[in-house]
Amino acid sequence: MSIRTNQHQFICAKCEAVLVLLDYDMNCPNCNRKFPNLPRDEKLFKDNAISTMMFYKRDHKMYRPLGFYIGSQGDMMLSVTYKFFDFLEQSKPDDDIKFFDEYISKIKLGDSEYLRKHYRDAIFPILQIYRNEGFEKYLKDKFGIAPRRFFPDWSDITAYIKNLIS
């Protein structure tokens, strides 16, 4: 089963490119228009991706769950991200940056080079977190809580229930 996250999507008013919120200060990868007033109460793509990836990896032993529904550009971007990290861990390349560049170049996005740039801009920061501090530390530092607390295992739930009824 997959967790439904709603990636904040918007359309560039200048060129009509469909985009996902990557940063609160971003430009259109197609026409370079600066976006004013991006919603700061929306969760960034990388935070949604990393949070759900930790859950899927723990429960499914892979980042992309089977039966992941793709109904939007944001869902597609999540799916591509999950697949990348599954392939990365399966392949164990010597050069993960080169592996990333090859992966991005092979994504089937039609003739939309702006989308390829958008996907690169979305996934590369997640790769940097993975390489440097790791997902668990990132989530703990960013949200002040250990990832296992986001998604407790059965022993956590059992202890919690015992505390409630005792």
DSSP file (Angstrom, degrees, kcal/mol; ACC not computed):
  #  RESIDUE AA STRUCTURE BP1 BP2  ACC     N-H-->O    O-->H-N    N-H-->O    O-->H-N    TCO  KAPPA ALPHA  PHI   PSI    X-CA   Y-CA   Z-CA
    1    1 A M              0   0    0      0, 0.0     2,-0.3     0, 0.0    67,-0.1   0.000 360.0 360.0 360.0 141.7    0.0    0.0    0.0
    2    2 A S        -     0   0    0     65,-0.2     2,-0.4    63,-0.1    62,-0.0  -0.769 360.0-121.1-105.7 150.8    1.3    3.5   -0.8
    3    3 A I        -     0   0    0     -2,-0.3     2,-0.7    49,-0.1    49,-0.0  -0.713  27.9-129.6 -84.0 134.4    1.0    6.6    1.3
    4    4 A R        +     0   0    0     -2,-0.4     2,-0.4     2,-0.0    -1,-0.0  -0.779  31.5 174.6 -89.6 116.2   -0.8    9.4   -0.5
    5    5 A T        -     0   0    0     -2,-0.7     2,-0.9     2,-0.0    43,-0.0  -0.961  26.1-137.8-116.4 140.1    1.1   12.6   -0.4
    6    6 A N        -     0   0    0     -2,-0.4     2,-0.4    68,-0.0    -2,-0.0  -0.841  15.8-151.8-100.7 104.3   -0.1   15.6   -2.3
    7    7 A Q        -     0   0    0     -2,-0.9     2,-0.6     1,-0.1    67,-0.2  -0.592  25.7-114.5 -73.0 129.8    2.8   17.3   -4.0
    8    8 A H        -     0   0    0     35,-0.5    13,-2.5    -2,-0.4     2,-0.3  -0.554  43.3-175.1 -69.1 115.1    2.1   21.0   -4.4
    9    9 A Q  E     +A   20   0A   0     -2,-0.6     2,-0.3    11,-0.2    11,-0.2  -0.811   8.9 169.6-110.7 152.1    1.9   21.5   -8.2
   10   10 A F  E     -A   19   0A   0      9,-2.1     9,-3.1    -2,-0.3     2,-0.5  -0.969  28.6-120.4-153.4 167.0    1.4   24.7  -10.0
   11   11 A I  E     -A   18   0A   0     -2,-0.3     2,-0.2     7,-0.2     7,-0.2  -0.942  30.1-115.2-116.6 132.3    1.6   26.0  -13.6
   12   12 A C     >  -     0   0    0      5,-2.4     4,-1.9    -2,-0.5    23,-0.0  -0.471  18.1-146.2 -64.8 128.2    4.0   28.8  -14.7
   13   13 A A  T  4 S+     0   0    0     -2,-0.2    -1,-0.2     1,-0.2    -2,-0.0   0.739  94.7  47.3 -69.3 -22.9    2.0   31.8  -15.8
   14   14 A K  T  4 S+     0   0    0      3,-0.1    -1,-0.2     1,-0.1    -2,-0.0   0.920 132.5   8.6 -85.8 -47.2    4.5   32.7  -18.5
   15   15 A C  T  4 S-     0   0    0      2,-0.1    -2,-0.2    18,-0.0    -1,-0.1   0.466  91.0-123.3-118.2  -3.4    5.1   29.4  -20.3
   16   16 A E     <  +     0   0    0     -4,-1.9     2,-0.2     1,-0.2    -3,-0.1   0.708  50.0 162.3  67.2  23.9    2.4   27.0  -18.7
   17   17 A A        -     0   0    0      1,-0.1    -5,-2.4    -6,-0.0     2,-0.5  -0.547  39.9-126.5 -70.6 137.9    5.0   24.4  -17.6
   18   18 A V  E     +A   11   0A   0     -2,-0.2     2,-0.3    -7,-0.2    -7,-0.2  -0.784  39.5 179.9 -88.5 125.1    3.5   22.1  -14.9
   19   19 A L  E     -A   10   0A   0     -9,-3.1    -9,-2.1    -2,-0.5     2,-0.4  -0.856  27.1-137.4-130.6 158.9    5.8   22.1  -11.9
   20   20 A V  E     -A    9   0A   0     -2,-0.3     2,-0.6   -11,-0.2   -11,-0.2  -0.904  40.1 -99.4-113.3 144.1    6.2   20.6   -8.4
   21   21 A L        +     0   0    0    -13,-2.5    24,-2.1    -2,-0.4   -13,-0.2  -0.503  52.1 157.7 -68.7 109.7    7.3   22.7   -5.4
   22   22 A L        +     0   0    0     -2,-0.6     2,-0.3     1,-0.4    24,-0.3   0.730  67.3   1.3-101.1 -31.4   11.0   22.0   -4.9
   23   23 A D        -     0   0    0     21,-0.1    -1,-0.4    22,-0.1     3,-0.3  -0.978  64.7-119.8-153.9 156.0   12.0   25.1   -3.0
   24   24 A Y  S    S+     0   0    0     -2,-0.3    14,-0.4     1,-0.3     2,-0.4   0.591 113.0  47.1 -77.8  -8.1   10.2   28.2   -1.6
   25   25 A D  S    S+     0   0    0     12,-0.1     2,-0.3     2,-0.0    -1,-0.3  -0.799  85.7 139.2-131.8  88.2   12.5   30.3   -3.8
   26   26 A M        -     0   0    0     -2,-0.4     9,-2.0     9,-0.3     2,-0.3  -0.921  39.7-142.2-136.3 159.2   12.6   28.8   -7.3
   27   27 A N  B     -B   34   0B   0     -2,-0.3     7,-0.2     7,-0.2     6,-0.1  -0.788  40.0 -91.9-112.0 157.9   12.5   29.7  -10.9
   28   28 A C     >  -     0   0    0      5,-2.4     4,-1.8    -2,-0.3    -9,-0.0  -0.546  27.6-145.2 -67.5 128.4   10.7   28.0  -13.8
   29   29 A P  T  4 S+     0   0    0      0, 0.0    -1,-0.1     0, 0.0    88,-0.1   0.629  96.9  48.1 -71.6 -10.0   13.1   25.4  -15.3
   30   30 A N  T  4 S+     0   0    0      3,-0.1    83,-0.0    87,-0.0    85,-0.0   0.896 132.8   6.7 -93.5 -50.6   11.6   26.2  -18.7
   31   31 A C  T  4 S-     0   0    0      2,-0.1    -3,-0.0    83,-0.0    83,-0.0   0.442  91.1-123.0-116.1  -2.5   11.5   30.0  -19.0
   32   32 A N     <  +     0   0    0     -4,-1.8     2,-0.1     1,-0.2     0, 0.0   0.609  50.9 162.5  69.6  14.7   13.4   30.9  -15.8
   33   33 A R        -     0   0    0     -6,-0.1    -5,-2.4     1,-0.1     2,-0.4  -0.449  40.7-123.1 -63.6 134.2   10.6   33.1  -14.5
   34   34 A K  B     -B   27   0B   0     -7,-0.2    -7,-0.2    -2,-0.1    -1,-0.1  -0.671  22.6-133.6 -78.7 129.8   10.9   33.8  -10.8
   35   35 A F        -     0   0    0     -9,-2.0     3,-0.4    -2,-0.4    -9,-0.3  -0.767  18.1-153.0 -89.9 119.6    7.9   32.6   -8.9
   36   36 A P        +     0   0    0      0, 0.0   -11,-0.0     0, 0.0     0, 0.0  -0.615  68.5   9.7 -85.7 150.4    6.6   35.1   -6.3
   37   37 A N  S    S-     0   0    0     -2,-0.2   -12,-0.1     1,-0.2   -13,-0.0   0.839  71.4-175.6  57.9  45.1    4.7   34.1   -3.2
   38   38 A L        -     0   0    0    -14,-0.4     2,-0.5    -3,-0.4    -1,-0.2  -0.515  41.4 -96.0 -69.3 142.3    5.2   30.3   -3.2
   39   39 A P    >   -     0   0    0      0, 0.0     3,-1.2     0, 0.0    -1,-0.1  -0.437  34.6-167.3 -69.1 112.8    3.2   28.8   -0.4
   40   40 A R  T 3  S+     0   0    0     -2,-0.5     4,-0.1     1,-0.3   -16,-0.1   0.555  82.7  66.2 -78.0  -7.7    5.5   28.3    2.6
   41   41 A D  T 3  S+     0   0    0      2,-0.1     2,-0.3     0, 0.0    -1,-0.3   0.504  83.5  93.8 -90.4  -3.1    3.0   26.1    4.4
   42   42 A E  S <  S-     0   0    0     -3,-1.2     2,-0.3     1,-0.0   -35,-0.1  -0.660  83.2-114.5 -86.9 144.6    3.4   23.4    1.8
   43   43 A K        -     0   0    0     -2,-0.3   -35,-0.5     1,-0.1   -22,-0.1  -0.604  34.1-114.3 -78.0 135.5    5.8   20.6    2.3
   44   44 A L     >  -     0   0    0     -2,-0.3     4,-2.0     1,-0.1     3,-0.4  -0.304  23.1-112.7 -68.5 153.9    8.7   20.5   -0.1
   45   45 A F  H  > S+     0   0    0    -24,-2.1     4,-3.0     1,-0.2     5,-0.2   0.904 115.2  53.8 -52.7 -47.9    9.1   17.6   -2.6
   46   46 A K  H  > S+     0   0    0    -24,-0.3     4,-2.6     1,-0.2     5,-0.2   0.860 107.7  50.6 -62.4 -34.7   12.3   16.3   -1.0
   47   47 A D  H  > S+     0   0    0     -3,-0.4     4,-2.2     2,-0.2    -1,-0.2   0.919 113.2  44.9 -69.3 -42.6   10.7   16.2    2.5
   48   48 A N  H  X S+     0   0    0     -4,-2.0     4,-2.3     2,-0.2     5,-0.3   0.932 115.6  48.5 -62.4 -45.5    7.7   14.2    1.2
   49   49 A A  H  X S+     0   0    0     -4,-3.0     4,-2.5    -5,-0.2    -2,-0.2   0.947 114.1  43.8 -62.7 -50.1    9.9   11.9   -0.8
   50   50 A I  H  X S+     0   0    0     -4,-2.6     4,-2.1    -5,-0.2    -1,-0.2   0.917 113.5  51.2 -64.8 -43.5   12.4   11.2    2.0
   51   51 A S  H  X S+     0   0    0     -4,-2.2     4,-1.4    -5,-0.2    -1,-0.2   0.932 115.6  40.8 -59.6 -46.9    9.6   10.7    4.6
   52   52 A T  H  X S+     0   0    0     -4,-2.3     4,-2.8    -5,-0.2     5,-0.2   0.854 110.9  57.8 -72.8 -33.3    7.7    8.2    2.4
   53   53 A M  H  X S+     0   0    0     -4,-2.5     4,-2.6    -5,-0.3     5,-0.2   0.896 104.5  52.0 -62.5 -39.4   10.9    6.5    1.2
   54   54 A M  H  X S+     0   0    0     -4,-2.1     4,-1.8     2,-0.2    -1,-0.2   0.909 112.1  46.6 -62.5 -41.6   11.8    5.7    4.8
   55   55 A F  H  X S+     0   0    0     -4,-1.4     4,-2.6     2,-0.2     5,-0.3   0.951 114.1  46.0 -65.2 -50.4    8.4    4.2    5.4
   56   56 A Y  H  X>S+     0   0    0     -4,-2.8     4,-3.6     1,-0.2     6,-0.8   0.902 111.1  52.5 -61.8 -42.0    8.4    2.1    2.2
   57   57 A K  H  X5S+     0   0    0     -4,-2.6     4,-1.2    -5,-0.2    -1,-0.2   0.909 112.6  45.4 -62.3 -41.6   11.9    0.8    2.7
   58   58 A R  H  <5S+     0   0    0     -4,-1.8    -2,-0.2    -5,-0.2    -1,-0.2   0.927 124.7  31.2 -67.5 -44.1   11.1   -0.3    6.2
   59   59 A D  H  <5S+     0   0    0     -4,-2.6    -2,-0.2    -5,-0.2    -3,-0.2   0.787 134.4  25.3 -87.9 -28.0    7.8   -2.0    5.3
   60   60 A H  H  <5S-     0   0    0     -4,-3.6    -3,-0.2     2,-0.3    -2,-0.2   0.466  94.0-124.4-116.7  -5.4    8.4   -3.1    1.7
   61   61 A K  S  <<S+     0   0    0     -4,-1.2     2,-0.3    -5,-0.6    -4,-0.2   0.641  88.5  69.3  65.8  14.8   12.2   -3.5    1.6
   62   62 A M  S    S-     0   0    0     -6,-0.8    -2,-0.3     1,-0.1    -1,-0.2  -0.976  84.1-121.9-153.4 161.3   12.3   -1.1   -1.3
   63   63 A Y  S    S+     0   0    0     -2,-0.3    -7,-0.2    19,-0.3    20,-0.1   0.846  97.6  58.1 -77.1 -34.0   11.7    2.5   -1.9
   64   64 A R  S    S-     0   0    0     18,-0.3    -1,-0.1    -8,-0.1     2,-0.1  -0.866  81.4-142.8-102.2 116.3    9.0    2.2   -4.5
   65   65 A P    >   -     0   0    0      0, 0.0     3,-0.8     0, 0.0     2,-0.1  -0.390  24.8-103.5 -72.9 153.1    6.0    0.2   -3.3
   66   66 A L  T 3  S+     0   0    0      1,-0.2     0, 0.0    -2,-0.1     0, 0.0  -0.464 106.2  28.9 -67.9 147.3    4.2   -2.1   -5.7
   67   67 A G  T 3  S+     0   0    0      1,-0.2     2,-0.6    -2,-0.1   -65,-0.2   0.788  77.2 170.2  73.3  27.7    0.9   -0.6   -6.9
   68   68 A F    <   -     0   0    0     -3,-0.8     2,-0.3   -67,-0.1    -1,-0.2  -0.629  29.2-135.8 -75.4 118.3    2.0    3.0   -6.6
   69   69 A Y        -     0   0    0     -2,-0.6     2,-0.7     1,-0.0    10,-0.1  -0.585  13.1-158.9 -79.3 130.6   -0.7    5.1   -8.3
   70   70 A I        +     0   0    0     -2,-0.3     3,-0.1     1,-0.1    -1,-0.0  -0.923  32.3 145.4-112.1 107.5    0.5    7.8  -10.6
   71   71 A G        +     0   0    0     -2,-0.7     2,-0.3     1,-0.1    -1,-0.1   0.340  62.9  24.6-122.4   3.6   -2.2   10.5  -11.1
   72   72 A S  S  > S-     0   0    0      1,-0.1     4,-2.2     0, 0.0     5,-0.2  -0.957  84.6 -95.7-157.1 171.3   -0.2   13.7  -11.3
   73   73 A Q  H  > S+     0   0    0     -2,-0.3     4,-2.4     1,-0.2     5,-0.2   0.878 123.9  54.1 -60.5 -38.9    3.2   15.1  -12.2
   74   74 A G  H  > S+     0   0    0      2,-0.2     4,-2.2     1,-0.2    -1,-0.2   0.898 107.8  48.7 -63.4 -41.7    4.1   15.0   -8.5
   75   75 A D  H  > S+     0   0    0      2,-0.2     4,-2.7     1,-0.2    -2,-0.2   0.905 111.0  50.9 -63.9 -41.3    3.2   11.3   -8.3
   76   76 A M  H  X S+     0   0    0     -4,-2.2     4,-2.5     2,-0.2    -2,-0.2   0.914 109.7  50.0 -62.0 -42.8    5.3   10.7  -11.4
   77   77 A M  H  X S+     0   0    0     -4,-2.4     4,-2.1     2,-0.2    -1,-0.2   0.897 111.0  49.3 -64.5 -40.3    8.3   12.5   -9.9
   78   78 A L  H  X S+     0   0    0     -4,-2.2     4,-3.0     2,-0.2     5,-0.2   0.936 110.7  50.4 -61.8 -46.0    7.9   10.5   -6.7
   79   79 A S  H  X S+     0   0    0     -4,-2.7     4,-2.6     1,-0.2    -2,-0.2   0.913 110.9  48.0 -59.5 -44.6    7.9    7.3   -8.6
   80   80 A V  H  X S+     0   0    0     -4,-2.5     4,-2.2     2,-0.2    -1,-0.2   0.888 112.8  49.9 -63.4 -39.6   11.0    8.2  -10.6
   81   81 A T  H  X S+     0   0    0     -4,-2.1     4,-2.1     2,-0.2    -2,-0.2   0.944 111.0  48.0 -64.0 -49.3   12.7    9.2   -7.4
   82   82 A Y  H  X S+     0   0    0     -4,-3.0     4,-2.1     1,-0.2   -18,-0.3   0.929 112.5  49.1 -57.6 -46.7   11.8    5.9   -5.6
   83   83 A K  H  X S+     0   0    0     -4,-2.6     4,-2.9    -5,-0.2     5,-0.2   0.899 107.3  56.0 -61.7 -40.7   13.0    3.9   -8.6
   84   84 A F  H  X S+     0   0    0     -4,-2.2     4,-2.9     1,-0.2    -1,-0.2   0.943 109.6  44.5 -57.3 -49.0   16.3    5.7   -8.8
   85   85 A F  H  X S+     0   0    0     -4,-2.1     4,-2.1     2,-0.2    -1,-0.2   0.840 112.4  52.1 -70.4 -31.3   17.1    4.9   -5.2
   86   86 A D  H  X S+     0   0    0     -4,-2.1     4,-2.0    -5,-0.2    -1,-0.2   0.944 113.6  44.3 -63.5 -47.1   16.1    1.3   -5.6
   87   87 A F  H  X S+     0   0    0     -4,-2.9     4,-2.9     2,-0.2     5,-0.3   0.899 111.4  54.5 -63.3 -41.1   18.3    1.0   -8.7
   88   88 A L  H  X S+     0   0    0     -4,-2.9     4,-2.3    -5,-0.2    -1,-0.2   0.930 111.8  42.9 -59.0 -47.5   21.1    2.8   -6.9
   89   89 A E  H  < S+     0   0    0     -4,-2.1    -1,-0.2     1,-0.2    -2,-0.2   0.834 116.8  47.4 -72.0 -31.0   21.1    0.4   -4.0
   90   90 A Q  H  < S+     0   0    0     -4,-2.0    -2,-0.2    -5,-0.2    -1,-0.2   0.892 118.6  39.9 -73.2 -39.5   20.8   -2.6   -6.3
   91   91 A S  H  < S-     0   0    0     -4,-2.9    -2,-0.2    -5,-0.2    -3,-0.2   0.813  82.8-159.7 -81.3 -31.9   23.5   -1.5   -8.7
   92   92 A K     <  -     0   0    0     -4,-2.3    -3,-0.1    -5,-0.3    -4,-0.1   0.946  20.8-160.9  48.1  58.4   26.0   -0.2   -6.1
   93   93 A P        -     0   0    0      0, 0.0     3,-0.3     0, 0.0    -1,-0.1  -0.282  24.5-131.6 -69.5 154.4   27.8    2.0   -8.7
   94   94 A D  S    S+     0   0    0      1,-0.3     2,-0.6     2,-0.1    -2,-0.0   0.845 103.9  37.5 -69.5 -34.0   31.3    3.3   -8.1
   95   95 A D     >  -     0   0    0      1,-0.1     4,-2.2     2,-0.0    -1,-0.3  -0.874  65.9-178.9-123.3  96.6   30.3    6.7   -9.2
   96   96 A D  H  > S+     0   0    0     -2,-0.6     4,-2.1    -3,-0.3    -1,-0.1   0.764  83.2  56.9 -70.6 -23.4   26.7    7.5   -8.0
   97   97 A I  H  > S+     0   0    0      2,-0.2     4,-2.6     1,-0.2    -1,-0.2   0.926 109.5  44.6 -70.8 -44.4   26.8   11.0   -9.7
   98   98 A K  H  > S+     0   0    0      2,-0.2     4,-2.4     1,-0.2    -2,-0.2   0.911 113.2  51.7 -63.2 -41.9   27.5    9.4  -13.1
   99   99 A F  H  X S+     0   0    0     -4,-2.2     4,-2.4     1,-0.2    -2,-0.2   0.909 110.1  49.7 -59.6 -43.3   24.9    6.8  -12.4
  100  100 A F  H  X S+     0   0    0     -4,-2.1     4,-2.8     2,-0.2     5,-0.2   0.931 109.5  50.4 -61.3 -48.2   22.4    9.6  -11.5
  101  101 A D  H  X S+     0   0    0     -4,-2.6     4,-2.0     1,-0.2    -2,-0.2   0.901 112.3  47.4 -59.5 -42.0   23.2   11.5  -14.7
  102  102 A E  H  X S+     0   0    0     -4,-2.4     4,-1.0     2,-0.2    -1,-0.2   0.914 112.1  50.1 -65.3 -42.8   22.7    8.4  -16.8
  103  103 A Y  H >X S+     0   0    0     -4,-2.4     3,-0.8     1,-0.2     4,-0.6   0.939 111.2  47.8 -60.9 -48.5   19.4    7.6  -15.0
  104  104 A I  H >< S+     0   0    0     -4,-2.8     3,-0.9     1,-0.2    -1,-0.2   0.882 108.4  55.4 -61.3 -39.3   18.1   11.1  -15.6
  105  105 A S  H 3< S+     0   0    0     -4,-2.0    -1,-0.2    -5,-0.2    -2,-0.2   0.737 107.9  50.2 -67.7 -21.0   19.0   11.1  -19.2
  106  106 A K  H << S+     0   0    0     -4,-1.0    -1,-0.2    -3,-0.8    -2,-0.2   0.501  77.8 117.6 -97.2  -4.8   17.0    7.9  -19.8
  107  107 A I  S << S-     0   0    0     -3,-0.9     2,-1.1    -4,-0.6     9,-0.0  -0.433  70.3-123.9 -63.9 133.1   13.7    9.0  -18.2
  108  108 A K        +     0   0    0      1,-0.2    -1,-0.1    -2,-0.1     3,-0.1  -0.686  55.5 142.6 -84.5 100.7   11.0    9.0  -20.8
  109  109 A L    >   -     0   0    0     -2,-1.1     3,-1.4     1,-0.5    -1,-0.2   0.081  55.5-124.9-123.4  20.1    9.6   12.5  -20.7
  110  110 A G  T 3   -     0   0    0      1,-0.2    -1,-0.5     3,-0.0     0, 0.0  -0.460  69.3 -34.3  68.0-141.3    9.0   13.0  -24.4
  111  111 A D  T 3  S+     0   0    0     -2,-0.1     2,-1.4    -3,-0.1    -1,-0.2   0.119  99.9 123.9-100.6  21.5   10.7   16.1  -25.7
  112  112 A S    <>  +     0   0    0     -3,-1.4     4,-1.6     1,-0.2     3,-0.2  -0.647  27.0 169.7 -87.1  89.1   10.3   18.1  -22.5
  113  113 A E  H  > S+     0   0    0     -2,-1.4     4,-2.2     1,-0.2    -1,-0.2   0.829  78.0  60.8 -68.1 -30.2   13.8   19.1  -21.6
  114  114 A Y  H  > S+     0   0    0      1,-0.2     4,-2.5     2,-0.2    -1,-0.2   0.887 103.2  51.5 -63.7 -35.7   12.5   21.5  -19.0
  115  115 A L  H  > S+     0   0    0      2,-0.2     4,-2.9     1,-0.2     5,-0.2   0.902 107.0  52.6 -66.7 -39.8   10.9   18.4  -17.2
  116  116 A R  H  X S+     0   0    0     -4,-1.6     4,-2.4     2,-0.2    -2,-0.2   0.921 111.9  45.9 -59.9 -43.3   14.3   16.6  -17.3
  117  117 A K  H  X S+     0   0    0     -4,-2.2     4,-2.9     2,-0.2    -2,-0.2   0.905 111.9  52.0 -64.8 -41.1   15.9   19.6  -15.7
  118  118 A H  H  X S+     0   0    0     -4,-2.5     4,-1.5     2,-0.2    -2,-0.2   0.908 110.9  47.0 -62.7 -42.6   13.0   19.8  -13.2
  119  119 A Y  H  X S+     0   0    0     -4,-2.9     4,-2.7     2,-0.2     5,-0.3   0.910 112.3  50.3 -65.6 -42.0   13.4   16.1  -12.3
  120  120 A R  H  X S+     0   0    0     -4,-2.4     4,-2.4     1,-0.2    -2,-0.2   0.938 110.8  49.2 -60.0 -46.4   17.2   16.6  -11.9
  121  121 A D  H  < S+     0   0    0     -4,-2.9    -1,-0.2     1,-0.2    -2,-0.2   0.782 115.0  46.1 -64.6 -26.7   16.6   19.6   -9.7
  122  122 A A  H  < S+     0   0    0     -4,-1.5     4,-0.5    -5,-0.2    -2,-0.2   0.898 119.8  34.7 -80.9 -43.6   14.2   17.5   -7.6
  123  123 A I  H  X S+     0   0    0     -4,-2.7     4,-2.1     1,-0.2     3,-0.4   0.817 103.7  68.3 -88.4 -32.6   16.2   14.3   -7.2
  124  124 A F  H  X S+     0   0    0     -4,-2.4     4,-2.3    -5,-0.3     5,-0.2   0.902  98.4  51.4 -59.7 -43.3   19.8   15.6   -6.9
  125  125 A P  H  > S+     0   0    0      0, 0.0     4,-2.0     0, 0.0    -1,-0.2   0.859 109.7  52.1 -61.0 -31.8   19.3   17.3   -3.5
  126  126 A I  H  > S+     0   0    0     -4,-0.5     4,-2.4    -3,-0.4    -2,-0.2   0.893 108.1  50.9 -69.6 -39.1   17.8   14.0   -2.2
  127  127 A L  H  X S+     0   0    0     -4,-2.1     4,-2.6     2,-0.2     5,-0.2   0.902 108.5  52.4 -62.5 -41.0   20.9   12.1   -3.5
  128  128 A Q  H  X S+     0   0    0     -4,-2.3     4,-2.5     2,-0.2     5,-0.3   0.911 110.1  47.5 -62.6 -41.9   23.2   14.6   -1.7
  129  129 A I  H  X>S+     0   0    0     -4,-2.0     5,-3.4     2,-0.2     4,-0.7   0.930 112.0  50.7 -62.7 -45.1   21.3   14.0    1.5
  130  130 A Y  H  <5S+     0   0    0     -4,-2.4    -2,-0.2     1,-0.2    -1,-0.2   0.902 115.8  42.0 -57.7 -44.6   21.5   10.2    1.0
  131  131 A R  H  <5S+     0   0    0     -4,-2.6    -1,-0.2    -5,-0.1    -2,-0.2   0.864 124.8  31.9 -72.9 -37.9   25.3   10.5    0.3
  132  132 A N  H  <5S-     0   0    0     -4,-2.5    -3,-0.2    -5,-0.2    -2,-0.1   0.970 136.2  -1.2 -90.8 -69.6   26.2   12.9    3.1
  133  133 A E  T  <5S-     0   0    0     -4,-0.7     4,-0.4    -5,-0.3    -3,-0.2   0.693  93.9-124.3-101.2 -20.3   24.0   12.7    6.2
  134  134 A G     >< -     0   0    0     -5,-3.4     4,-1.9    -6,-0.2    -4,-0.1   0.075  26.4 -86.7  87.5 154.8   21.6   10.0    5.3
  135  135 A F  H  > S+     0   0    0      1,-0.2     4,-2.6     2,-0.2     5,-0.2   0.896 122.4  54.5 -65.9 -42.3   17.8   10.1    5.4
  136  136 A E  H  > S+     0   0    0      1,-0.2     4,-2.3     2,-0.2    -1,-0.2   0.935 111.4  43.7 -61.1 -47.9   17.3    9.2    9.0
  137  137 A K  H  > S+     0   0    0     -4,-0.4     4,-3.1     2,-0.2     5,-0.3   0.902 112.1  54.5 -64.0 -41.3   19.6   12.0   10.3
  138  138 A Y  H  X S+     0   0    0     -4,-1.9     4,-2.8     1,-0.2     5,-0.3   0.943 111.1  44.1 -57.7 -49.3   18.0   14.5    7.8
  139  139 A L  H  X S+     0   0    0     -4,-2.6     4,-2.6     2,-0.2     6,-0.6   0.899 114.2  49.8 -64.8 -40.0   14.5   13.8    9.1
  140  140 A K  H  X S+     0   0    0     -4,-2.3     4,-1.7    -5,-0.2    -2,-0.2   0.937 115.6  42.5 -64.1 -45.4   15.6   13.9   12.7
  141  141 A D  H  < S+     0   0    0     -4,-3.1    -2,-0.2     2,-0.2    -1,-0.2   0.896 119.5  43.5 -67.2 -40.4   17.4   17.2   12.3
  142  142 A K  H  < S+     0   0    0     -4,-2.8    -2,-0.2    -5,-0.3    -3,-0.2   0.900 130.0  22.7 -74.2 -42.2   14.6   18.8   10.1
  143  143 A F  H  < S-     0   0    0     -4,-2.6    -3,-0.2    -5,-0.3    -2,-0.2   0.484  97.3-125.7-107.6  -4.6   11.6   17.6   12.1
  144  144 A G  S  < S+     0   0    0     -4,-1.7     2,-0.3    -5,-0.4    -4,-0.2   0.747  78.2  96.3  69.3  23.7   13.2   17.0   15.5
  145  145 A I  S    S-     0   0    0     -6,-0.6    -2,-0.3    -5,-0.2    -1,-0.2  -0.999  79.4-108.0-147.1 142.9   11.9   13.5   15.7
  146  146 A A    >>  -     0   0    0     -2,-0.3     3,-2.0     1,-0.1     4,-0.8  -0.454  31.2-122.0 -69.7 141.9   13.3   10.1   14.8
  147  147 A P  H >> S+     0   0    0      0, 0.0     4,-1.8     0, 0.0     3,-0.9   0.820 110.4  65.4 -54.6 -32.7   11.8    8.5   11.7
  148  148 A R  H 34 S+     0   0    0      1,-0.3     5,-0.1     2,-0.2     8,-0.1   0.780  96.8  57.3 -64.1 -21.6   10.7    5.5   13.7
  149  149 A R  H <4 S+     0   0    0     -3,-2.0    -1,-0.3     1,-0.2    -3,-0.0   0.780 103.0  53.0 -77.9 -26.2    8.4    7.9   15.5
  150  150 A F  H << S+     0   0    0     -3,-0.9    -2,-0.2    -4,-0.8    -1,-0.2   0.916 128.6  19.7 -66.7 -41.8    6.8    8.9   12.2
  151  151 A F  S  < S-     0   0    0     -4,-1.8    -1,-0.3   -97,-0.0    -2,-0.1  -0.726  87.7-161.5-131.2  78.7    6.2    5.2   11.4
  152  152 A P        -     0   0    0      0, 0.0     2,-0.1     0, 0.0    -3,-0.1  -0.224  13.8-128.0 -65.7 150.9    6.3    3.2   14.6
  153  153 A D    >>  -     0   0    0     -5,-0.1     4,-1.9     1,-0.1     3,-0.6  -0.368  37.0 -90.2 -87.7 177.6    6.8   -0.6   14.5
  154  154 A W  H 3> S+     0   0    0      1,-0.2     4,-2.8     2,-0.2     5,-0.2   0.833 125.6  57.2 -61.6 -34.2    4.4   -3.0   16.2
  155  155 A S  H 3> S+     0   0    0      1,-0.2     4,-2.3     2,-0.2    -1,-0.2   0.884 107.1  49.7 -65.7 -35.8    6.5   -3.0   19.5
  156  156 A D  H <> S+     0   0    0     -3,-0.6     4,-2.2     2,-0.2    -2,-0.2   0.915 112.7  46.7 -64.9 -42.8    6.1    0.8   19.7
  157  157 A I  H  X S+     0   0    0     -4,-1.9     4,-2.6     2,-0.2    -2,-0.2   0.914 112.0  50.4 -66.2 -42.9    2.3    0.4   19.2
  158  158 A T  H  X S+     0   0    0     -4,-2.8     4,-2.5     1,-0.2    -2,-0.2   0.930 111.8  47.3 -61.6 -46.4    2.0   -2.4   21.7
  159  159 A A  H  X S+     0   0    0     -4,-2.3     4,-2.1     1,-0.2    -1,-0.2   0.899 111.9  51.2 -62.5 -40.2    3.9   -0.4   24.4
  160  160 A Y  H  X S+     0   0    0     -4,-2.2     4,-1.8     2,-0.2    -2,-0.2   0.926 111.4  46.5 -62.5 -45.7    1.8    2.7   23.6
  161  161 A I  H  X S+     0   0    0     -4,-2.6     4,-2.0     1,-0.2    -2,-0.2   0.904 110.1  53.4 -65.4 -41.1   -1.5    0.8   24.0
  162  162 A K  H  X S+     0   0    0     -4,-2.5     4,-1.2     1,-0.2    -1,-0.2   0.895 108.9  50.4 -60.6 -39.5   -0.2   -0.9   27.3
  163  163 A N  H  < S+     0   0    0     -4,-2.1    -1,-0.2     1,-0.2    -2,-0.2   0.874 108.8  52.6 -64.9 -36.8    0.5    2.6   28.7
  164  164 A L  H  < S+     0   0    0     -4,-1.8    -2,-0.2     1,-0.2    -1,-0.2   0.879 115.4  38.3 -66.5 -38.2   -2.9    3.8   27.7
  165  165 A I  H  <        0   0    0     -4,-2.0    -1,-0.2     1,-0.2    -2,-0.2   0.541 360.0 360.0 -95.6  -6.3   -4.8    0.9   29.5
  166  166 A S     <        0   0    0     -4,-1.2    -1,-0.2    -5,-0.2    -2,-0.1   0.473 360.0 360.0 -96.0 360.0   -2.6    0.6   32.6
